[in-house]
Amino acid sequence: MGWKSKALAILLGLVFLGGGLWPVSLVCFAFVLISGKSRSVGKEAKSNKGFLAPLRAVGIVFILLAVVAVSAGGTLSPIVFLAIGATIVTWPRLRPGIPGGGVRPHKDSVLLQSKYIPISWSAVAELKPGTDSYPRAVSSFDGRLAVFTGQGKAYLIASCTALSPREAESKLLTLLRSAPPRGNVGAYLLPLEASGAQEVFKLKLSPIKITSDSEGNLSPPGCGLLLLDCSKGVVRKAAAFAVEAAESATIPSRTFDLVSAPLTWEVLESLGRRTSWPDPDSVSILLDSFVATRGVPLGERLKSLEGAGAELKVQSLAGDQLKLSRPQFRAIVSIYS
């Protein structure tokens, strides 16, 4: 049942209630409640399942308050309660259509919180190269990819709704964990600490019209950021932006349907003709070691782990010693557990 049908049923319920036909209005409201239990699809919907049930219940309470206010002869209060309740109930469908807004880092974490919608959270992970072809490796990942065409860097953006930072962190790390297929795919997710992710997206984004052709070219002239919604190796939706430096960070959130859905590999290969992809580094070696030792106790996965204030000195079994922030390393352990 679509949100328009739900809104119509609620409106009819209020009209019937105002006319004294409360049994008919109860049928309308019951219809909305029953249809609201339809099953959601997609990884993000599964991640938010535990959050949406109480959220919808809160929305229903506000709708019922609107009904009570109408019965009591209220004028403004029914409209206010109904608007709040309808927004909360239809939030899972409304959120993807809201333009991207400013975000701020949550202290000592990998979380970015929306400045304007406190229950909206994001996390960013850089896609580090392995020994495999970068376009081929990255094409194995599902989710929202942000590709900087000038830098040749790609990031995975995970987003969710949650009432608390702990809940948000759990959901976002689950999303990042499920982005690559199991096994060594030749590229690795490096979760960024919130302040680092903020620096990456301190941008002013200007949308550019995007088209696709038979060769998988999606990046128009002047494009600095290509946003790709990928699933099973195919780009389902996309958006392109010209970028300029800005003082605040913005996470882009809107993508659009393509006339033809190219392979992710095709799109990245076409971008590779204009930009240079990164080479493996010491972080790649650490992440490769974590992939190879999944399921092994942490003490057997590292050669050394030393605390140094806000940072940790980490050395893999076959790599150099690295400095990572504590939240970043904890996220790495969680994703590759």
Residue pairs with C-beta under 8 A, 6 or more apart in sequence:
1 35
1 36
1 38
3 90
3 93
3 94
5 35
6 32
6 35
6 36
6 86
6 89
6 90
7 86
7 90
9 28
9 29
9 31
9 32
10 28
10 29
10 32
10 63
10 82
10 86
12 25
12 28
13 24
13 25
13 26
13 28
13 29
13 32
13 67
14 25
14 66
14 67
14 70
14 78
14 82
15 25
16 22
16 24
16 25
16 28
17 25
17 67
17 70
17 71
18 70
25 67
29 63
29 64
29 67
32 63
32 89
33 60
36 56
36 60
36 89
40 46
40 48
40 49
40 52
40 92
43 142
43 143
43 175
43 178
44 159
44 160
44 175
45 52
45 92
47 160
47 171
47 174
47 175
48 92
48 160
48 161
48 162
48 171
51 160
51 161
51 162
51 163
51 167
51 171
52 92
52 161
55 88
55 91
55 161
56 88
56 89
58 88
59 84
59 85
59 86
59 87
59 88
59 89
59 91
60 85
60 89
61 85
62 81
62 82
62 84
62 85
62 88
63 81
63 82
63 85
63 86
63 89
64 85
65 77
65 81
65 85
66 77
66 78
66 79
66 81
66 82
66 85
67 78
69 77
69 78
69 81
70 78
87 94
91 161
92 161
95 120
95 161
96 253
96 254
97 254
98 117
98 253
99 253
99 254
100 205
100 250
100 251
100 252
100 253
100 254
101 114
101 115
101 116
101 117
101 250
101 251
101 253
102 114
102 115
102 116
102 248
102 249
102 250
103 112
103 113
103 114
103 115
103 122
103 198
103 201
103 249
103 250
103 251
104 112
104 113
104 115
104 198
104 249
105 111
105 112
105 113
105 193
105 194
105 195
105 197
105 198
106 112
106 113
106 121
106 165
106 194
107 194
108 326
108 327
109 165
109 169
109 193
109 194
109 327
110 123
110 124
110 169
110 172
110 173
110 191
110 192
110 193
110 194
110 197
110 327
110 328
110 331
111 121
111 122
111 123
111 165
111 168
111 169
111 172
111 194
112 121
112 122
112 123
112 124
112 194
112 197
112 198
112 249
112 251
113 120
113 121
113 165
113 168
114 120
114 121
114 122
119 161
119 162
119 163
120 159
120 160
120 161
121 159
121 160
121 161
121 162
121 165
121 168
121 171
121 172
122 157
122 158
122 159
122 160
122 172
122 197
122 251
123 157
123 158
123 169
123 172
123 173
123 175
123 176
123 191
123 192
123 197
123 331
124 146
124 155
124 156
124 157
124 158
124 191
124 192
124 197
124 200
124 201
124 251
125 155
125 156
125 158
125 176
125 179
125 189
125 190
125 191
125 192
125 335
126 153
126 154
126 155
126 189
126 190
126 192
127 138
127 141
127 145
127 153
127 154
127 155
127 156
127 187
127 188
127 189
127 190
128 187
128 188
128 189
128 190
128 278
128 280
128 281
128 283
128 284
128 287
129 137
129 186
129 187
129 277
129 278
129 279
129 280
129 284
130 137
130 184
130 185
130 186
130 187
130 188
130 280
130 284
130 288
131 186
131 280
132 185
132 186
132 187
133 186
134 186
134 187
134 268
134 272
134 277
134 278
135 265
135 268
135 269
135 271
135 272
135 277
136 186
136 265
137 185
137 186
137 187
138 145
138 154
138 187
138 264
138 268
139 230
139 233
139 263
139 264
139 265
139 268
140 180
140 181
140 185
140 186
140 187
140 233
141 156
141 179
141 180
141 185
141 187
141 189
141 230
141 264
142 178
142 179
142 180
142 230
142 231
142 232
143 156
143 157
143 158
143 175
143 179
143 229
143 230
144 156
144 157
144 158
144 159
144 227
144 228
144 229
144 230
144 255
145 154
145 155
145 156
145 157
145 227
145 228
145 230
145 264
146 154
146 155
146 156
146 157
146 225
146 226
146 227
146 228
146 252
147 153
147 154
147 155
147 225
147 226
147 227
147 228
147 268
147 271
148 154
148 155
148 224
148 225
148 243
149 219
149 223
149 224
149 225
149 226
149 271
149 274
149 275
150 224
150 275
151 275
152 275
152 276
152 277
152 278
153 278
154 268
155 192
155 200
156 176
156 179
156 189
157 251
158 172
158 175
158 176
158 179
159 172
159 251
159 253
160 168
160 171
160 172
160 175
162 168
162 171
173 191
173 331
173 334
173 335
176 189
176 191
176 331
176 335
177 334
177 335
179 189
180 187
180 189
183 291
184 288
184 291
184 292
188 284
188 287
188 288
188 290
188 291
189 287
189 335
190 283
190 287
190 328
190 332
191 328
191 331
191 332
191 335
192 200
192 328
193 325
193 327
193 328
194 327
196 325
196 328
197 249
198 249
199 249
200 249
201 249
201 250
201 251
202 245
202 246
202 247
202 248
202 249
203 225
203 241
203 243
203 244
203 245
203 246
203 249
203 250
204 243
204 244
204 245
204 246
204 250
205 225
205 241
205 242
205 243
205 250
205 252
206 241
206 242
206 243
206 244
207 239
207 240
207 241
208 220
208 222
208 223
208 240
208 241
208 242
209 220
209 240
210 218
210 220
210 238
210 239
210 240
210 256
210 258
211 218
211 220
211 259
212 218
212 238
212 258
212 259
212 260
212 261
212 262
214 260
215 266
215 270
216 262
216 263
216 266
216 267
216 269
216 270
217 267
217 270
218 226
218 228
218 235
218 238
218 240
218 258
218 262
218 267
218 270
219 226
219 240
219 270
219 271
219 274
220 240
222 242
223 240
223 241
223 242
224 241
224 242
224 243
225 240
225 241
225 243
225 252
226 238
226 239
226 240
226 241
226 267
226 271
227 238
227 239
227 240
227 241
227 252
227 255
228 235
228 237
228 238
228 255
228 264
228 267
229 235
229 236
229 237
229 238
229 255
230 236
230 264
233 263
233 264
233 265
234 261
234 262
234 263
234 264
235 258
235 261
235 262
235 263
235 264
235 267
236 257
236 258
236 261
237 255
237 256
237 257
237 258
238 255
238 256
238 258
239 252
239 254
239 255
239 256
241 252
282 319
282 320
282 322
283 322
285 316
285 318
285 319
285 320
286 314
286 316
286 319
286 322
287 332
287 336
289 301
289 316
289 317
289 318
289 319
290 301
290 316
290 332
290 333
290 336
291 336
293 300
293 301
293 317
294 336
294 337
295 337
298 333
301 316
301 317
302 314
302 315
302 316
302 317
303 315
303 316
303 317
304 313
304 314
304 315
304 321
305 312
305 313
305 314
305 315
306 312
306 313
307 313
308 323
310 325
310 326
311 323
311 324
311 325
311 326
312 323
312 324
312 325
312 326
312 329
313 321
313 322
313 323
314 321
314 322
314 323
314 324
314 329
315 321
315 322
324 332
